Amino acid sequence: MWEYTDKVKDHFLNPRNVGSIADADAVGEIGSMACGDALKLYLKLDENEKIVDAKFQTFGCASAIASSSALTEMIIGKSLKEAEQITNDHIAEYLGGLPKEKMHCSVMGRDALEKAISCYRGEPAKVVEGQVVCECFGVTDVQIERTVRENHLTSVEDVTDYVKAGGGCGNCHDAIAEIIDRVMGKAPKPKIPAKKLTNIQKIRMIEDALDREIRPELKKDGGDIELVDVDGERVLVKMRGRCATCTASQVTLKHYVESKLRELVTPELAVEEVQT
């Protein structure tokens, strides 16, 4: 479904600097396995605050592994001050680019590096700032605002790609949109009550979205999807082709299929796979 550069594939299949450093001078840990991505970064420095070794342990997708591997190569040999200047965009550029849906993996690397540097300097762990906007992934308004500002994001989908916020139940989409408008200096849009769809209208719109938007993307990687039934707001589907055996099929189901249907049909939809 996503186009990966040769460098991303290389760092995923042959990751550099995997493991831990027993006597590490600094450790930065970010994410959690509950939300699907976690990274632990270890640093070893010399007396001049030059990074002489860096290793990582990660739980996540190909992009998460590749981003973590690339980050270690980028920082080894650099001074702490030089490493401090590395952004998530630098990590993505080093890999020749990442699919926009996977930019959160480079953000995770940047955040782990920041935590490791704070650890080395003996700075107290930062208290989570702001109010949680996305309950599904525990992302706050401060985190969203920073990401929107730094990366010039303009849509809820962009925010989901960078920090996952909005990629779960969808209840936070309006709040994310308001943050984007605030950062961009736009007046908030008046809320218009959503028109209730009949079941027939809903089914037709779902079928159209699957045929026009979703199925063509899945077929690029040899996958497919079949609509089995629509029960209220539950969309029951069957994964076909390579998607049926892919270990990341549930990620595709939630972060792509469900997200697209919520965008194109109605934000209340929940997509579930059925075994038939």
C-alpha positions in Angstrom: 0.0 0.0 0.0 2.9 2.4 0.8 5.8 3.1 -1.4 9.1 2.7 0.5 12.5 3.9 -0.7 15.4 1.4 -1.1 17.0 3.0 1.9 14.0 2.4 4.1 13.9 -1.2 3.0 17.6 -1.6 3.7 17.3 -0.2 7.2 14.3 -2.3 7.9 15.8 -5.6 6.6 19.3 -4.8 7.9 18.9 -2.5 10.9 22.0 -1.0 12.3 22.9 -0.7 16.0 20.1 -2.9 17.4 20.4 -3.7 21.1 21.2 -2.0 24.3 24.2 -0.4 26.0 24.8 -1.8 29.5 26.6 1.3 30.8 24.8 3.9 28.7 25.2 7.5 29.6 21.7 8.4 28.5 18.5 6.5 27.7 15.4 8.0 26.0 12.2 6.0 25.9 9.0 6.9 24.0 5.7 5.4 23.0 4.1 2.2 24.3 3.4 -1.2 22.9 -0.3 -0.6 23.7 -0.5 2.1 21.0 1.6 0.1 18.5 4.9 1.9 18.6 7.7 2.0 21.2 11.3 3.1 21.0 14.2 2.9 23.5 17.4 4.8 22.6 20.7 4.3 24.3 23.7 6.8 24.0 27.3 6.5 25.0 29.4 9.7 25.1 33.1 10.6 25.5 34.5 13.3 27.8 33.9 15.9 25.1 30.2 15.0 24.9 30.6 13.3 21.5 28.3 10.4 20.8 30.6 7.4 20.4 27.8 4.8 20.3 24.1 4.6 20.0 21.8 1.6 20.0 18.0 1.1 19.9 15.3 -1.3 20.7 12.0 -0.8 19.0 8.5 -2.3 18.7 6.7 -1.2 15.6 6.3 -1.3 11.8 9.0 -1.3 9.1 9.1 2.5 9.1 9.6 2.6 12.9 12.6 0.2 12.7 14.1 2.0 9.7 13.7 5.4 11.4 15.3 4.2 14.6 18.2 2.6 12.7 18.8 5.7 10.6 18.7 7.9 13.7 21.5 5.9 15.3 23.7 6.2 12.2 23.0 10.0 12.0 24.0 10.7 15.6 27.1 8.5 16.1 30.1 10.8 15.8 28.2 14.0 16.4 28.5 16.2 19.5 25.5 16.4 21.7 24.8 20.0 20.5 24.9 18.8 16.8 22.5 15.9 17.6 20.2 18.3 19.3 19.5 20.0 16.0 18.2 16.8 14.3 14.5 17.0 13.5 12.0 14.4 12.3 12.3 15.8 8.8 16.0 15.2 8.9 15.4 11.5 9.7 12.8 11.2 6.9 15.2 13.0 4.4 18.1 10.7 5.4 15.9 7.7 4.4 15.0 9.3 1.1 11.5 10.1 2.4 8.7 8.3 4.3 5.1 7.7 3.3 3.1 10.6 4.9 1.1 7.9 6.8 4.3 6.9 8.5 5.8 10.2 9.5 4.9 9.5 13.1 7.8 7.1 13.1 10.4 9.9 12.5 8.6 12.0 15.1 9.1 9.1 17.6 12.8 9.0 16.8 13.2 12.8 17.4 11.3 12.6 20.7 13.4 9.6 21.9 16.5 11.6 21.1 15.2 14.6 23.0 14.5 12.4 26.1 17.9 10.8 25.9 19.6 14.2 25.9 17.5 15.4 28.8 18.5 12.2 30.6 22.2 12.9 30.1 21.9 16.4 31.4 20.1 15.3 34.4 17.0 17.3 33.6 13.8 16.1 35.3 11.4 14.2 33.2 8.9 16.6 31.6 5.4 16.5 32.9 2.9 15.9 30.2 1.8 19.3 29.1 -1.6 20.4 28.0 -4.9 18.5 27.9 -5.3 15.1 26.3 -7.2 15.6 23.0 -6.9 12.1 21.6 -7.8 9.6 24.3 -7.0 6.6 22.0 -3.3 7.5 21.8 -2.9 9.9 24.7 -1.9 12.9 22.6 -2.3 16.4 24.1 -3.2 19.7 22.5 0.3 21.0 23.1 1.8 18.0 21.2 -0.6 18.5 18.4 0.0 22.3 18.2 3.8 21.8 18.2 3.6 19.2 15.4 1.2 21.4 13.3 3.4 24.4 13.7 6.8 22.6 13.0 5.5 20.6 10.0 3.0 23.1 8.5 0.2 20.6 8.7 -3.2 21.6 7.4 -5.6 18.7 7.9 -6.7 16.2 10.6 -5.3 13.4 8.4 -1.9 15.1 8.4 -1.9 15.2 12.2 -2.8 11.5 12.3 0.1 10.7 10.0 2.6 12.6 12.3 1.4 11.8 15.8 -1.4 9.2 15.4 -4.0 11.6 17.1 -7.3 11.1 15.4 -6.5 7.6 14.1 -8.7 5.8 16.6 -12.3 6.4 17.4 -12.4 9.8 15.6 -14.1 11.6 18.4 -11.2 14.1 18.6 -11.4 15.2 14.9 -13.2 18.5 15.6 -10.8 19.4 18.4 -7.8 18.7 16.2 -9.3 20.8 13.4 -9.8 23.7 15.9 -6.1 23.5 16.9 -5.1 23.6 13.2 -7.3 26.6 12.6 -5.9 28.3 15.7 -2.2 27.7 14.7 -3.0 28.9 11.1 -4.8 32.0 12.5 -8.2 31.0 11.0 -11.5 31.6 12.6 -13.1 28.4 13.8 -15.7 27.0 11.4 -19.3 27.0 12.5 -20.5 23.5 13.3 -23.2 22.2 11.0 -25.2 19.3 12.3 -24.4 16.2 10.3 -27.3 15.0 8.1 -28.3 11.5 9.2 -27.8 8.9 6.4 -30.3 6.2 5.7 -28.9 2.7 5.8 -29.1 2.4 2.0 -27.3 5.7 1.5 -24.6 4.6 3.9 -24.1 1.3 2.2 -23.8 2.9 -1.2 -21.3 5.5 0.0 -19.2 2.8 1.7 -19.2 0.7 -1.5 -18.2 3.7 -3.5 -15.4 4.6 -1.1 -14.1 1.0 -1.2 -14.2 0.8 -5.0 -12.9 4.3 -5.7 -10.4 5.0 -3.0 -9.5 2.0 -0.8 -9.4 -1.1 -3.0 -7.1 0.4 -5.6 -4.5 1.2 -2.9 -4.7 -2.3 -1.4 -4.4 -3.9 -4.8 -1.0 -2.1 -5.3 0.4 -4.6 -2.8 -1.6 -7.6 -3.9 -4.3 -7.1 -1.3 -8.1 -6.6 -1.5 -11.1 -6.1 0.7 -14.7 -7.3 0.6 -17.7 -5.6 2.2 -19.6 -8.3 4.1 -22.3 -6.3 5.9 -23.2 -3.0 7.5 -24.8 -3.2 10.9 -25.6 0.3 12.2 -22.2 2.0 12.4 -20.3 -1.3 12.2 -18.8 -2.0 8.8 -18.0 -5.7 8.6 -15.3 -6.6 6.0 -13.2 -9.5 4.9 -9.5 -8.9 4.0 -8.5 -10.7 0.7 -5.3 -11.4 -1.2 -2.0 -10.5 0.7 -4.0 -8.5 3.2 -5.6 -11.7 4.5 -2.2 -13.1 5.6 -0.3 -9.8 6.3 0.7 -9.4 10.0 0.0 -5.7 9.7 -3.5 -6.2 8.4 -5.1 -4.8 11.6 -3.1 -1.7 11.3 -4.2 -1.2 7.7 -7.8 -1.9 8.7 -7.9 0.7 11.4 -5.4 3.4 10.3 -6.3 3.3 6.6 -9.6 1.6 5.8 -11.5 2.9 8.9 -9.9 6.3 8.7 -10.8 6.7 5.0 -14.4 5.5 5.5 -14.9 8.0 8.4 -13.5 10.8 6.2 -15.6 9.9 3.2 -18.8 8.6 4.7 -19.4 9.4 8.4 -17.1 9.7 11.4 -19.1 7.3 13.5 -18.1 4.2 11.5 -16.1 1.4 13.0 -14.6 -1.2 10.7 -14.3 -4.8 11.9 -12.9 -7.9 10.2 -15.0 -11.0 10.1 -13.7 -14.5 9.6 -15.9 -16.3 7.1 
